[in-house]
Amino acid sequence: MLVADGTVLKGRFTGVAALLYWLGCFGFTVMASLVAFIDLRAVRLETQKEHRALFESTLQKIEKEKRERTQKSNGHPSDSNQTE
């Protein structure tokens, strides 16, 4: 829009028309910035959810491996909830 005003539209807008043109340019810029910030927030929230899910699944995997190692070293059956 800036290039268009400096080349193709040069001298066509004066006074109120130029003011309206630049207000329109400003409005589009503000809207584009708002959309970018909304998208940034959505991506950040999605990344946080994925990070949390990965962290929790990793912890569960570690706990499972620890239980399996403990059961193997103690000679217990694979189901530690059974009572003998």
N, C-alpha and C positions, 0 to 999 in steps of 0.2 A: 504494500500500500504506500509505503514511503517512496519506493522507486517509481511507482505509478504517478504519484503526485509530482515528483521531480522531473518526469519525462512526458508521459502521454497526457496527463491531466494538467500540465503546467499552464497556468494562466486561465484555466477554465472556471475554477472556483474562486470566488471573491466574497468577502464579507461573511454573511450568514451561511452560505453554502460551504465555504471552506471550514467554518467552525463546525458545522454538522458532519462534514466529512471526517474531520479529525476526532470528533466525539465518537463517531462510529468506529474509527480505527482504535481508539482507546478502549471502547466497549468490547470489541473483539479480542483485544490483547488481555483485558481483564478476564473475560470468559475463558480464554485459552489457559491462562494461569490458574484459574480456579479448577478447571478440569484436570490440569496437570497435578495440582496438589491433592485433589480427591483420588486420582489414580495412584499417586505416591503413597497415600495413606492406606489404600486398599492393598497395594503390593506389600507394604510393611506389615500389615495385620496378617496377611496370608503367610508371609515369611515367618512371622512369630509363631503362628499355629503349626507350621511344618517343623520349625525348630523344636517346639515343645513336644510334638508327636515323636520326632526322632530321638529326643532325649529320653522320653518315657519308654520307648521301645528298646533303646539301648540299655537302660536300667533293668528292664524286665529280662532281657537276654543275659545280662551279667548275673542277676539273681538266680536265674534258672541254671546257668553253668556252675555257679557256686554250690547250689543245692545238689546238683549231679555229682560234683567232685566230692562233696562232703559225704554223700550217700555211698559212693564207691570206696572211699577211704575207711568208712565205718563198717562196711560189709552189709549194709541194710538193703532191703529190696528197693526197687525204683520208686514205689509209692510210699512216701514217708508218713502218710496219714493213717496207715494201717496200724492197729495195736497188736502187740504180740502177747 
